Amino acid sequence: MEKNITLSANSLYSENTVKMGSALVNRLMRLVAALVSVVTVPADALACYYSRVLGRDLNRRQTWLLVNAQLAFFVSAFSSTGLMMRLVLCAWLLQSVLACRRAL
């Protein structure tokens, strides 16, 4: 015995769902844009500071590479971990310094 079930979709419900979904996406896009603008202001200030210290113009990527190298140095220098973790941290430091050197 075969049973067939027919499901009907309420067009009003699906239209409201699409409108609510697009409104949610719009709100999320505005939130992401606001967060990006909040993060870029300190990043630009830091890039300006590094540019003055180094005597050359730096972009955001170069700034983040310098921040990464500094973070790698402080974490590897002041960590109290085992030998394997120290080797990993030293590899991170070496990689970040070499990336800075290539970018600058």
C-alpha positions as CSV (number, residue, x, y, z in Angstrom):
1,M,0.0,0.0,0.0
2,E,1.5,3.3,-1.1
3,K,0.8,6.5,0.8
4,N,1.2,9.9,-0.9
5,I,1.4,13.0,1.2
6,T,1.1,16.5,-0.3
7,L,2.7,19.3,1.5
8,S,1.7,22.8,0.6
9,A,3.9,25.8,1.4
10,N,2.4,29.0,2.8
11,S,3.7,31.7,0.5
12,L,3.2,34.4,3.1
13,Y,5.3,32.5,5.6
14,S,8.1,31.9,3.2
15,E,8.1,35.6,2.0
16,N,8.3,36.7,5.7
17,T,11.1,34.3,6.3
18,V,13.1,35.6,3.3
19,K,12.5,39.2,4.5
20,M,13.6,38.4,8.0
21,G,16.7,36.5,6.7
22,S,17.8,39.4,4.4
23,A,17.2,41.9,7.3
24,L,19.4,39.7,9.5
25,V,22.1,39.5,6.9
26,N,22.0,43.3,6.5
27,R,22.4,43.8,10.2
28,L,25.3,41.3,10.3
29,M,27.0,43.1,7.4
30,R,26.7,46.5,9.2
31,L,28.1,44.9,12.4
32,V,31.1,43.5,10.6
33,A,31.7,46.8,8.9
34,A,31.6,48.6,12.3
35,L,34.0,46.0,13.8
36,V,36.4,46.4,10.9
37,S,36.4,50.2,11.3
38,V,37.0,49.8,15.1
39,V,40.0,47.5,14.5
40,T,41.5,49.5,11.7
41,V,41.9,52.7,13.6
42,P,44.4,51.3,16.2
43,A,46.1,49.3,13.4
44,D,46.6,52.5,11.4
45,A,47.9,54.3,14.5
46,L,50.4,51.5,15.1
47,A,51.4,51.5,11.4
48,C,52.0,55.3,11.7
49,Y,54.1,54.7,14.9
50,Y,56.2,52.0,13.3
51,S,56.7,54.2,10.2
52,R,58.1,57.0,12.3
53,V,60.4,54.7,14.3
54,L,61.7,52.9,11.2
55,G,61.8,56.0,9.0
56,R,59.8,54.4,6.1
57,D,56.2,53.9,5.2
58,L,54.6,50.7,6.4
59,N,51.3,49.2,5.3
60,R,49.0,47.2,7.5
61,R,50.4,43.8,6.5
62,Q,53.9,44.9,7.4
63,T,52.6,46.3,10.7
64,W,50.9,43.0,11.6
65,L,54.1,41.1,10.6
66,L,56.1,43.2,13.1
67,V,53.5,42.7,15.8
68,N,53.6,38.9,15.1
69,A,57.4,38.9,15.4
70,Q,57.2,40.8,18.7
71,L,54.6,38.5,20.1
72,A,56.6,35.5,19.0
73,F,59.7,36.9,20.7
74,F,58.0,37.7,24.0
75,V,56.1,34.4,24.2
76,S,59.2,32.3,23.3
77,A,61.5,34.4,25.6
78,F,59.2,34.4,28.7
79,S,57.5,31.0,28.5
80,S,58.2,28.3,31.0
81,T,57.2,25.3,29.0
82,G,58.9,22.0,28.1
83,L,61.5,21.5,25.5
84,M,59.2,20.5,22.7
85,M,57.0,23.6,23.2
86,R,60.1,25.8,23.3
87,L,61.2,24.4,19.9
88,V,57.8,25.1,18.5
89,L,57.9,28.7,19.8
90,C,61.4,29.2,18.4
91,A,60.2,27.9,15.0
92,W,57.4,30.4,15.2
93,L,59.9,33.2,16.1
94,L,62.2,32.2,13.2
95,Q,59.3,32.1,10.8
96,S,57.9,35.5,11.9
97,V,61.3,37.2,11.7
98,L,62.0,35.8,8.2
99,A,58.5,36.9,7.1
100,C,59.3,40.4,8.4
101,R,62.6,40.4,6.7
102,R,61.0,39.5,3.3
103,A,58.3,42.0,3.7
104,L,60.5,44.9,4.7
